[in-house]
Amino acid sequence: MAEVKDNYIVQGTSGRIGKLVVNKIINGKTFITKYPDRSKVNYTKEQIEFRKIFAEAAKFASEIVNDPTKKSAYPTQGRKSVYHCALSDYMTEYKRKKAEGLPVNAH
């Protein structure tokens, strides 16, 4: 991983450039790394299940944000966005239902 020093063109930038390199900011310093190859990663059953649950939570939160009526009526927590509050609420409700042995796919 290469640290960028005194290069005003890429200093402070983040994101990828094609599928070649990725600019990252770690502890305020800019680094350039090769694009990650995740093709050989084998996910566990728990990871696959959690990704599915998180995708459902993101869909739920997006539906709240995209409906102006629901968005204005949705309770927020401090400075958190409506999207993040809805995401958090979905995950909390999922964990509660799972702990109580209730069906977890109904929200």
ZILINNOR-V103469 format. One record per pair of residues at least 4 apart in sequence whose ideal C-beta (glycine too) atoms are under 7 Angstrom apart, sorted by the first residue. I is the first residue (numbers start at 1). J is the second residue. D is the distance in whole Angstrom. If there is no record, write none. Layout:
i=I j=J d=D
i=I j=J d=D
//
This chain:
i=1 j=31 d=5
i=1 j=33 d=5
i=2 j=31 d=7
i=2 j=32 d=5
i=3 j=29 d=6
i=3 j=31 d=5
i=4 j=10 d=6
i=4 j=11 d=6
i=4 j=30 d=4
i=4 j=31 d=7
i=4 j=32 d=6
i=7 j=11 d=5
i=10 j=23 d=6
i=10 j=30 d=6
i=11 j=30 d=5
i=12 j=25 d=7
i=12 j=30 d=6
i=13 j=23 d=5
i=13 j=30 d=7
i=14 j=23 d=5
i=14 j=24 d=6
i=14 j=25 d=5
i=15 j=23 d=6
i=16 j=22 d=5
i=16 j=35 d=6
i=17 j=21 d=5
i=19 j=35 d=5
i=20 j=35 d=6
i=21 j=32 d=5
i=21 j=33 d=7
i=21 j=34 d=6
i=21 j=35 d=6
i=22 j=33 d=5
i=22 j=35 d=6
i=23 j=30 d=6
i=23 j=32 d=6
i=24 j=31 d=5
i=24 j=33 d=6
i=25 j=29 d=7
i=25 j=30 d=6
i=26 j=31 d=6
i=43 j=47 d=4
i=43 j=48 d=5
i=45 j=49 d=6
i=46 j=50 d=6
i=47 j=51 d=6
i=48 j=52 d=7
i=49 j=53 d=6
i=50 j=54 d=6
i=51 j=55 d=6
i=52 j=56 d=7
i=53 j=57 d=6
i=53 j=94 d=6
i=54 j=58 d=6
i=55 j=59 d=6
i=56 j=60 d=6
i=57 j=61 d=6
i=57 j=87 d=5
i=57 j=90 d=4
i=57 j=91 d=5
i=58 j=62 d=6
i=58 j=87 d=7
i=59 j=63 d=6
i=60 j=64 d=7
i=60 j=86 d=6
i=60 j=90 d=5
i=60 j=107 d=6
i=61 j=65 d=6
i=61 j=83 d=5
i=61 j=86 d=4
i=61 j=87 d=4
i=61 j=90 d=7
i=62 j=66 d=6
i=63 j=67 d=6
i=64 j=70 d=5
i=64 j=71 d=6
i=64 j=74 d=6
i=64 j=82 d=6
i=64 j=86 d=4
i=65 j=71 d=6
i=65 j=82 d=6
i=65 j=83 d=5
i=67 j=71 d=6
i=68 j=72 d=6
i=69 j=73 d=6
i=70 j=74 d=6
i=71 j=82 d=5
i=74 j=82 d=5
i=74 j=85 d=7
i=74 j=86 d=6
i=75 j=85 d=7
i=76 j=80 d=6
i=76 j=82 d=6
i=76 j=85 d=5
i=77 j=85 d=5
i=80 j=84 d=5
i=80 j=85 d=5
i=81 j=85 d=7
i=82 j=86 d=6
i=83 j=87 d=6
i=84 j=88 d=6
i=85 j=89 d=6
i=86 j=90 d=6
i=87 j=91 d=7
i=88 j=92 d=6
i=89 j=93 d=6
i=90 j=94 d=6
i=90 j=107 d=6
i=91 j=95 d=7
i=92 j=96 d=6
i=93 j=97 d=6
i=93 j=107 d=6
i=94 j=98 d=6
i=94 j=104 d=6
i=95 j=99 d=6
i=96 j=100 d=6
i=97 j=102 d=4
i=97 j=104 d=5
i=98 j=104 d=5
//
